[in-house]
Amino acid sequence: MKLREQMPELTGATEWLNGQVTKEDLIGDKPTLLHFWSISCHLCKEAMPQVNQFRDDFKEKLNVVAVHMPRSEDDLNLEEIKKVAAEHGITQPIFVDSEHKLTEAFENQYVPAYYVFDRDGKLRHFQAGGSGMKMLEKRVNRVLDELEKTE
């Protein structure tokens, strides 16, 4: 995905955990942080407390959606996905992408990967890998600051 491109439709999930959301639910009201992760990804698990912190600190101002992107056959076990999500406090909606439909729509190749969309659904920031949470926080704050200036 390129910057300023529109958020793809959130379709093709093999399962939704913690509730289901649509693109229409996310656009127009507030910015969205969409993060790709996998139960076999050590960096994803390390970063999860910070992602959960964003979710909790900005719950009135930011949508947060998780996308589980399997990297191997072992990652397809739904019970294991539920268990790891519970262990790591992932309470936001989880799009289980066992057929890589959303992964392909995003042209995403990485876990963890973070996509920040403004309230109009345009991609404003992309980041992959376990480091750089400070940069992600800056980008989220920038999009939130823009939102406050327009209100």
C-alpha positions, 0 to 999 in steps of 0.5 A: 500500500502507498501513503494516502491510499484508501483503506481496503474493505475488511473482508475475507476473514475466516473468523472475527474475535472480540467483535467484528468491524467494517471499513464503514465502522472505522471511517469518518469518526476517528483515525485507525491503527491496524496491526498485523501480528502472528502467534509464531512472531516473537517480535509481535508478542514483545510489541503487544503491550505497547499496542495495547497501551495505544488502544487504552490511552487513546480509546476515545480517539483511535480505532485499533484493529488486529489482523492475525496473519499466519506464517505457517500451518501451525499459525492456523489453529484458531484455539491457539490464536484465541489463547495467545490473544488472551495471554497478551491482552488483545481485546480489540477486534481481531480479523483472522486472516487464515486465507491471506485475503486482507494481507493481499489487499494490503500487500503486506509481507511483514509481522508485526506491521502497523498501518495508521489511517486518518479518519477519512480512511487514507493511509498516513503511516506504515511501519514494519518490525519490532522497533520504532514504537516511538515513531509509531506513537509520533505518527499516531499523535500527529494524526490525532492532532490534525483531527483536533485542529479540524474540530 
